[in-house]
């Protein structure tokens, strides 16, 4: 009705309408007007402002003086009116309205926290209409570090909402302000900021990476969100677990396929700085540690079931319970970590035991792990979001290797291969590094891909081979079929003969696992010893190769024992440092002697004087401060 009246009378009752609103809102406001009546008048003014800016500007200008009145409740009324007006989809910010908007956003400096929050709650809808209003962005950035917790939270939610719907309106500075809130001293602010960073990354980055779409200009700045998340994981144990959940469930997304998750994981790892990659490595390391602890606990529980009266087994079980509990954050509210862990792993429900078995199985695929997690929480019948629910969710999350499961390794390998073929080193190298660390902590999940890795290493360009061979060194070669093993031997031998430090050593380790016959290795030893006699640039690699063979196939170096010990003990170690003998030569000599010692299981198989001689040499090196490097 008000809208109909406005449209029929505009241009004929201009002065009367302005006088009417002036009387009802400004003059009556000073005298005192009941709230319901003022609400009706403000609704009418809102409709007028939407539909006839020329007519409403004088009234709005007068009413905007209430932005600075003394009573906070009157300022708040005016703030809420302009907030509703400027955030309305129908409102177009003309030049005249921009002036009013400027006065409105300046109230973000208001002494009243409620007023500051009111503006921030509407600002995400206003930002797209005024993207070039620098003062607005500056004030929003300031409010993100406001002294009041509720204001910081409102600013955090404002940035997240604006960045989600209109990424082009949010500057890198605002994203940094959001990232700072992810380290807020108050958990009520920190958690929404962490969740916001994860969801922004998923929407603007993961959703594009999963389908191999390039990032647009407005999206690239959001790659930093994952970096800040991982950095925040170092704050404390509770935040570490929370961040791990966001990485595994949001950034990589629960609903993504293993292939889509692999693409996103490579992108995330490639985008974070080297220092922060250590945090990611630690995550895999901690997953491995939890997996080992839980396996030991389950084994102790099984034995106690078979021998319920054994006091030693009871003590052993408690030790294992303590180990697992110590790795988990405190659930709070007087819940005991020890009691909760003990109850879970001594549960009399057979399905609970079966699900836990699946979770610690390194060969369980992604869908199996996800389904097991969900089913276990359902069986336990814990109230959603309660302290026990959160506690067990964190335990299961750390226990299950859903970040890089066995089928994830296989698709990760295919993705790396594709990036290598296209010459994209910036993605291929991080992908190989991920494979390397997954193989290091979970060798069983890398082993099924051993044959593919050998083929890749044989065909790879320089720069890739070392990483591929390192992944191979963790693999169990019993997975290879006889035909695959036979085909792998010349490929590995070719890599070894290139005499690349460390790479050739690791390739030798893999060859020793594969080779059933001594023929290939014996020929290799002959070749390498000939190289060592000449010396030169391949001396270090040569010692590493022959040391690896001594460690794994000691009988093959027996014929060269005197010659190798003379080279290392009599020549390299006593020599002064210079052009011919450098520190890396001495280190290689020491490493060879260690491998040599460890390789001979039966001391009687070597000369009587050999062991005392090697031990004395190593002991003297330990005692000599000048050789500490």
Secondary structure, 3 states (H helix, E strand, C coil): CHHHHHHHHCCCCHHHHHHHHHHHHHHHHHHCCCHHHHHHHHHHHHHHHHHCHHHHHHHHHHHHHHHHCCCHHHHHHHHHHHHHHHHCCCCCCCHHHHHHHHHHHHHHHCCCHHHHHHHHHHHHHHHHHCCCCHHHHHHHHHHCCCCCHHHHHHHHHHHHHHHHHCHHHCCHHHHHHHHHHCCCCCHHHHHHHHHHHHHHHHHHHHHHHCCCCCCCCCCHHHHHHHHHHHHHCCCCHHHHHHHHHHHHHHHCCCCCCHHHHHHHHHHHHHHCCHHHHHHHHHHHHHHHHHHHHHHHHHHHHHHHHHCCCCHHHHHHHHHHHHHHHHCCCCCCCCCCHHHHHHHHHCCCCHHHHHHHHHHCCCCCCHHHHHHHHHHHHHHHCCCCCCHHHHHHHHHHHHHCCCCCCHHHHHHHHHHHHHHHHCCCHHHHHHHHHHHHHHHHHCHHHHHCCHHHHHHHHHHCCCCCHHHHHHHHHHCCHHHCCHHHHHHHHHHHHHHHCCCCCCHHHHHHHHHHHHCCCCHHHHHHHHHHHHHHHHCHHHHHHHHHHHHHHHHHCHHHHHHHHHHHHHHHHHHHCCCCCCCCCCHHHHHHHHHHHHHHHHHCCCHHHCCHHHHHHHHHHHHHHHHCHHHCC
